[in-house]
Amino acid sequence: MRRTALLVSTALLTALLPLAGGITTASGADGPDPAPVPVDRFEGEVPFAAQPAEGIFTWGGDSDDPPTLALTARADAPEGAKVLTGSYDISGYGGFTHDYAATAPAHDWSAHRGVRLWWEGQNSGKKITFEIKDGGAHGEASELWTTSFTDDFTGWKRIELPFSAFTYRTDYQPVGGIDHVLGLTRMWGYAVTLPTGVKGRFAMDGVELYGAADPALRASVTTDAAVVPVEEGGTASVRVTLGTTDAQPVTSPVTVAYATGEGTAGPGKDYTSVSGTLTFPAGTPSGTSRTVKVTTLKDRTAEAAETIPLGLTVTGAKAPAENPKIVIDAHGLPYLDSRLPVRKRVADLLGRMSLAEKAGQMTQAERGAVSDQNDIAAYDLGSLLSGGGSTPTPNTPAAWAKMIDGFQLRARATRFQIPLIYGVDAVHGHNNLTGATVLPHNIGIGATRDPQLAQRTGAVTAAEVRATGIPWDFAPCLCVSRDERWGRSYESFGEDPALVKSMETVIQGLQGRADGRDLARADKVLATAKHFVADGGTAYGSSTTGTYTVDQGVSTLTRQQLEAVHLAPYQEAVDRGVGTVMPSYSSLDVIGDGRGPVKMHARADMLSGVLKGRMGFDGFVISDWNAVDQLPGDYATQVRTSVNAGVDMMMVPYTYKEFSAALTAEVKAGRVSERRIDDAVSRILTQKFRLGLFEHPYADTSGAAAIGSPAHRAVAREAVAKSQVLLKNDGGLLPLRKSQKVYVAGSNADDIGNQSGGWTITWQGSSGDITKGTTILAGIREAGGKVTYSKDASAPTAGNDVGVVVVGETPYAEGVGDVGNGHELTLSAADRAAVDKVCGAMKCVVLTVSGRPLLVGDRLGKIDALVASWLPGTEGGGVADVLYGKRPFTGQLPVTWPRGEAQLPINVGDSTYDPQYPYGWGLTTKAAARSGALTTLGKAAATAERRHDDRRGRELVNQARLIVQHKVGQRITAAVSKPFAEADHALLTGRYGQALLKLLQAYRAAR
């Protein structure tokens, strides 16, 4: 998600504004305007510099997004001799800032009406965004307030931006907001955001404060809600509150005239009209409220919802951003009767809806894009989402619930009051929420080989997500990852479809029982199987998205490969009752069908034919983020193609208006059938009814206390411990003893962000202390070891018994993490140096914290014990649990560990298979027999298979696996690896006798 940069500096106004006592206030409302106060003359008085010094600096979404800036002498300069000039070509976001020094006092702008500037228009028709920073400790810890103007002119023009036009930013705040009041007494500067998607140039001069302060900025009138639902016959109460920016009483009277207006409800028939005036005399304390009451009338007729606008005219203060709307709730209609079967409720509601209302249900917008929340009702939106890192401010459970309840309240203003369904990518816990339980990513869950534990992790996620008012999770990812160069490979449970299928118990953890009867519970959410289909099979180098190398590329497969490897997990998900399915960005090229690569969002044969037809999927298909834009043709063609292919709801984060209009037009033109629309909307409404949203649209926060609770973290800690794969353990170095002196080093030993990976707090994740949790280092210390820590291994190593070097990757998500797109499978230079130093000085354990196998073969001889720790999440204590023997190592590789990148892709079942460690490999520190007759075990396994005794079959195969590993040691050859890996696949498919035969083959091949 984009970072909204309004960074503001401090040296310019230091020279130009009086700091002692701030700006002098005008003598009175009728007195002369104060003299303009310069902010920027661009004559060189403010340098090009960034925090903590004062200066003007640029910023952008990537390296080529920041504009170029210069102070240029111009004969036509509106003021002085120079102007600020620049050029730009921005694909993401970009602009520039004047930030006051962080150590200087903030400035007082409250005596002025607004800020103005000279702008040389290019008549581009583009919007220029202007932001100011208010309050807080400094420019990086203040509130952002924004307005804009349009470059629709040529030549110099003075742009005046009154402070009354600035609004609080809802899509990004650097510190989560302070008081949401534009006080103007502690200002830190301004920033300009330039247009994207077009090359341009600009010139700017003479930024200054102008005019006398607007009294309405000191006092404002608000209402308790923009939408006030009331049952027919009830009385609606609208609370009107007066507030001041300094919390002091008002100095002059404020009046609020009110009157009911013309809506869909009729005066005298549906309600009694009211009008009058509320008076707040001078001296009224800030926070004082008055109440307007509107009585509705009962006519005993079943009806859709009806609206009563309440107009407010404010004198002496700033009026509410919008007038409140009283809504008489829909009542008496069959779809509102919870006693009726869902199918009858759906049919009744669908039959009442207009085409526009149906199109709205098929539309999903990003919550930050709905700057005017009236759009929820105006466009009958069916769904909102939070993209990765799109969070309320502050990022707390209460703020999430309040935000979503606010959105749901807006939906009450629609005719049929169809609730929104809100979705998030909670892919390893409620990972957008600070303080939530962050679980291991799926690759680690796959390593546990524990379906019951997978279900429990799903239950933890569901409980924490639903407790914040969110009923829908875009998880789990059921991709079968076939190339670890893919930046999403950690989102996969593994490379074997049988392993992925076995982990789909997570769906029951999320949703409850397969028939959907548990979906209305306060601790369950609707799950999403993604990304349909074969996203894990995309070929290296096939992506055409930016600099991606694998993600969103092409999967070229035979029909048999498609069915056996990539489709198999989706039939399992459908059988488990998964509520939604998300298609992949990638293209599918089925060998022999003559179609070539076709984007999945356009494949009617797969979405409608296979998924909905053959598999019997009765949920709804939700598109991926802006995926419709990747289809060929103009926008109307893209919409028509995807909807006709079987996409039921379109994730169009910022273009919801355009999508709704295009879809409606395509239906009216006969290019999308009304039958297809009715099918899509029926599927969406069915899940909303199953979720109980019509009866309980608002957040049930009764489970909020469990978010990040010890009980939930205990589940995560167990998952971490069981996900650790012990690849090498020469001399029985592990488990460690508490009496040993341990030297801990490496980039990922003490970094909660790195060990959590991507999709944590933000889309890409980030290094550092980003949320509450226990790092691996902290876990080791809590385990009772005597620890010396040196991240770069620069501290002396003498006197220690054993080294623990925690190395690996920094966070990434999706194609940003593709190998070849700034990422490699090798250790960083710093990590290699740490391994070399520590392992050269003492016996050592190396832990790789990563989303995929890393190439360590060149150093394997120096390493005594090697552990694949994957991306464990917030509970680093689980790693310490196995290091110190509190729990035994039991994890197994969910993917093949290659010797070198040239081997990729390499997977179980390949005809040529010679990895560093085979799929299924995993040593144990559990006390177990390491000898026995494999032939005897094989006979017993075959018997267990015939009797369908899965528990006994698994026990026998695992016993045999440990015997083979003990004999093989680190002498892993191709002759050992191939049957060893295939044995694990046979185990997962219930062929225990076959698994023993394969293990016997591996045993005999061991030298």
Summary of the structure (lengths in Angstrom):
residues: 1007
radius of gyration: 31.4
end to end distance: 52.5
largest distance: 102.5
contacts: 3789
relative contact order: 0.07
helix: 30%
strand: 23%
